[in-house]
Amino acid sequence: MIATGAWKDLVFKPYNYNSMGTLPEGGHLHPLLKVRAQIRQIFLEMGFTEMPTNNYVESSFWNFDALFQPQQHPAREAHDTFFLSEPALSHQFPRDYLEQVKRVHSRGGFGSQGYGYEWQEEEAQKNLLRTHTTAVSARMLYKLAKEGFRPAKYFSIDRVFRNEELDATHLAEFQQVEGVIADHNLTLGNLIGVLSEFFKKMGMDQLRFKPAYNPYTEPSMEIFSYHNGLGKWIEVGNSGVFRPEMLLPMGLPEDVNVIAWGLSLERPTMIKYGIDNIRDLVGPRVDLQMVYDNPICRLDKEPTIEDKARSVEDTWQLLSFQVERMKNEIRRLHSLVNQSRHIICVDPSTPPYSLLVLLRLVKSFASKTVSVETNLHSALPLLSSYFNYYLSTDSRDTQHGKGSADFNFSFVWKQSGEVKLSFCSSQRDIVGEVNVCRYLARIAEENSSTLTLYERKGEVKSSQIDECVDIIHSLLTTSNREKQSDLLKRVDKLLVASPFITGSSVSVADICLWSAINQLSDIDIIPLNIRKFFVRCCNHPWFAPHLSLN
Ligand code: FB9
């Protein structure tokens, strides 16, 4: 349309800056993410700092060797671990640290006899998908040793990968949760104490510990909790104290111990949400409705009545927000409709001829539809029905139902002595014929690309128009003959230089002047230029149809 210019012959609905955007569908957190947020909060309120876990690919060195996990360990086989073919190897290791690791694996050291095998750097170079976040813990502890030890509490929650047999509760990956505390002279008792606090915050306050084995922790413990919902003891994690063979090659002080524990994100989530197949929780088959419908996650409690009430409350608040928004929209539309509805009170003794011209202009030039109806009190004299004749025969609004146009005008004839325009919405009334003319002239200009009646004539001319319209307002509102004559002489001077008040084209001042002349009872006081002006108006297409009785 722009290229061909076809838009010029079309009518476009004006842009509605008031329209409200559609309420965005709120996002919904996946249950795993809700549980992750809960567990992250528990760590944070216990003073832990989150570790940077943004590397799924790790070297065997950091994933196994740094943890004193021997290179022959079955877990380092391809049937348990995903190795990378490209890039297959890492080459950047802290050389002195690597030498310490090599030594402690092969010959021992730091009080340990080591494993007594020929440690291969090529084995340590192999890249893999990390099998636990303990690789990240090892990096952080080495960094701590390098920077100068100070006590620290770290945690991580992120994806780890294992080449497992897949079944209803195992995928080839899971999200590991890990907590690590490094301090001087920590004991197993400290570990048991911290675990009790941590799991209590997850809603588990009956813990039991069972001796276990990990290559990198000694002693190690499996953690069990009595689950009321399931009515049995369940394994809820694994833990231990990192071995000296792991910590001392890093350069940590001899009296520094590091206690740590781990669990998964999926297990608690599945139990919490009653999901018994891991594929209903993660993967392509997840039912998104499950994500939408899940209530707020409270790890530490069964959803209490308060929780349920809160989620009802949340829903209620959302709904009431939406209702309020719709009410506002209805109010806005209603006021728009009302704004489009104008009631103009007019007095038959001073029929406002100017409005006939302006309404005709709005109908003819504006891109809007206009409806005009008149309400006539039976007590009123015949003249107003003549005026109505003009209003009704001149309107193209017969095809519009009442009030369904963009602008709806209702004329109410009554002995009120003044012209008053009221809006059905709360806007103030506009009093005085010339002021109603100004309002209609603005509407006409705003909705037409060609009309220049008032403000579109530019600063200078529109102030000239205002000055003249104010004089005409005085003319229309006085019945003193002397005063009328003075006012007419002032306007007459404006017509000396040009056919119309502000030049060669009609403005709202001319329309008001034409109306005032029609309403004058004594035409003898009309000066020469205004008489010439009046004759011109009678031949002008805008005024001709309304030739008045005068
Ligand atoms: O998450 C696990 N169980 C669990 C945890 C919480 C829970 O909450 C419910 C609301 C009540 C329920 C269950 N487990 C660990 C135990 C078992 O599920 C186990 O069968 C599966 N384990 C995973 C490993 O599987 C190959 C869960 C995963 C796991 C196991 C060990 C560690 C981390 C994750 C660890 C560790 C560790 C040890 C020492 C030092 C540092 C880290």
Residues whose N, C-alpha, C, O or C-beta is under 5 A from the ligand:
A	BS01	FB9	Q176 V177 T217 E235 V236 G237 N238 S239 G240 A260 W261 G262 L263 S264 R267 P268 I271
